[in-house]
Amino acid sequence: MELNKLLERQIKRHLKTTNLESNPELVALFQSISLAYQHHEENRQLVERALEISSFELSQFNVDLRKANQLIELKNQDMISSLEYAKLVQDSMLSREKSLHDVFPRSFLINKPKEIVSGDFFWILNQGSQTYLATVDCTGHGVPGAFMSVISFRFLNQAVRDFGLQKPSEILNFLNTEIKNTISDKIENEEAKNALDISMVKIDNKKNYFEFAGVGQKMLYSNGKELIEIKGDKFHIGQNLDPQKHKITSLEFEIEKDATLYMYSDGFQDQFGGPESKKFGSKRLKELIASISDLDFGLQKSTLENTFQTWKNGCDQVDDILMMGVGLN
């Protein structure tokens, strides 16, 4: 094996007085060094070539990645535009906050969709001296929830306007039947069936009482002296509520001075956050409402919103949030 010429000249220059021919061991050492150097040169050239290829491939990958990101961004913009239009359609079909304030000047509404459109909505309908009011939490959120909200809103109006139903329990039975016949019975998987939770009151201003019925939801009633928790039945509209087996409970309450109703979905209490990233919880929510129930309704709303944001503390919102407080006097 030949010695590397450059390396050989350098070695001989430093070892002029050494007879390489008479030192076979030294010659073998130089040959090993030369071979190692050759291998090093070959490896260096291979690495440089690999880096050139990698640099080209990386550059091409970056170009492809930029194109993919641009395509995703365009599709996201299209999706957001579609959702924003869907929200306009949904808002035009559901009850508006103004309609709540027109009937109940002392009131507040908090409506925070997890996404652009929501599966939570409220329903209000005036029939003479009687006012119907409900908070509804449809299965899921986003587009599926919004789809269910529009259908459910239509059935609630039909129950009262077209079929003349007056008791909240009758209206909920009607809603359950229509949801099952329209959607749920067409789905074989029980867990995937569309369902909703709802609390409803009929407020009779002439007779000075309200009637409550709820399925999967509860509400709070402040009579100026205490905060009373009123629980609905433990079923789900459109899923496991069988009117032949289960009778929806109906409760009546006299409207007392300073009476206020608090109706809400489970989004607030299910929010994770706080110092230990736990759920806010129904107990903490009830205590919070009790502590603010004698405040002005605008201040109640801002306190609830600020508390939610503080508790959330950077965590993602887990569900749609709907809450309203309504002064009955």
Helices and strands as residue ranges (DSSP letters): H 5-14, H 24-93, H 97-103, E 107-112, E 120-127, E 130-138, H 142-157, I 158-162, H 168-182, G 184-186, G 190-192, E 196-204, E 209-215, E 218-222, E 227-231, E 251-254, E 260-264, E 272-273, E 278-279, H 282-292, H 297-312, E 321-327
